Amino acid sequence: MPRPLDALPKAHLHLHFTGSMRHTTLIELAREQGLHLPDALEQDWPPKLRATDERGWFRFQRLYDIARSVLSRPEHVYRLLRETAEDEAAAGSRWLEIQVDPSGYAQRFGGLTATLELVLDAVGQAAGHAGIGIAVVVAANRTRHPLDANTLARLASQYVGKGVVGFGLSNDERRGEARDFERAFRIAKRAGLMSVPHGGELMGPRSVAQCVDDLAADRVGHGVRAAEDQWLMHRLADRQICCEICPTSNLGLGVAQDVADVPLRRLFDAGVPIALGSDDPLLFGARLLRQYELAREVYGFSDAEIAELARQSVRSSAAPESVRKELLKGVDDWLTGSLE
């Protein structure tokens, strides 16, 4: 009898704020406010996406922006994070680092600082409600000017020790070179924040290498295309730079033609630290637990290897040392405990 994956303590390091919303909550909030949702977000959900060309990415971003529009009041932010924390706890996630770009909400919530403080307060309440640890990664948008990223890095730096643990870079990596954002990441790293940019999703190994070389990445969001370069995989393994692999996202956006094509096994066997993530469950239809199920069912991971995936997620997180020790012990207990 296989060990229950929802009982395995784990950390979730790749989850976007709007994308964490429950589909039922999206529908309910849209109807409450009289907002029309396209078929792809309602009866045809989850949407059929393919973002490997500009038109496909534009459609993905449009659906994401429509979903964001239903979060119009502070109570919606509190609800989203409370429900997300409940879903994380149900999946066995005991530490979550949720990524948010305050710019997307600043106009409706009183500016960048007010938005971030709203999110942090909601995070604190949600964490207490669900009994898990939650921290925030502030993310810049690759499609906007690097000066905007500098502003966000300075903002994030003011909340080190107050709930913000990392600085990221998201959106279409074809629209902005990593090196263009080097100054923002230097500001963030100097303040003690982890560097966690996206790379190696829609572009190849070079994108991952740029995140490492130009942005001093501690983790790489996705990073899946690193599997195409043996030397780069060796480098990531040697420096223990974690790749946040999101199989259902890779399938949903057309990065992989079949979920079996995601090179999770190749990266793991090469010694690259991995943190499984769900990216945007609202658009891809699957949460964190499904990623671990795929590791077992599709990629052939044994329970011992699945336990190591969970350990790697914990070790690659910004969780306090006491939390890490507790979670790692929980992983060991899961692996060695009786199946009866």
Secondary structure, 3 states (H helix, E strand, C coil): CCCCHHHCCEEEEEEECHHHCCHHHHHHHHHHCCCCCCHHHCCCCCCCCCCCCHHHHHHHHHHHHHHHCCCCCHHHHHHHHHHHHHHHHHCCEEEEEEEECHHHCHHHHCCHHHHHHHHHHHHHHHHHHHCCEEEEEEEEECCCCHHHHHHHHHHHHCCECCCEEEEEEECCHHHCCHHHHHHHHHHHHHCCCEEEEEECCCCCHHHHHHHHHHHCCCEEEECHHHHHCHHHHHHHHHHCCEEEECHHHHHHCCCCCCHHHCCHHHHHHCCCCEEECCECHHHHCCCHHHHHHHHHHCCCCCHHHHHHHHHHHHHCCCCCHHHHHHHHHHHHHHHHCCCC
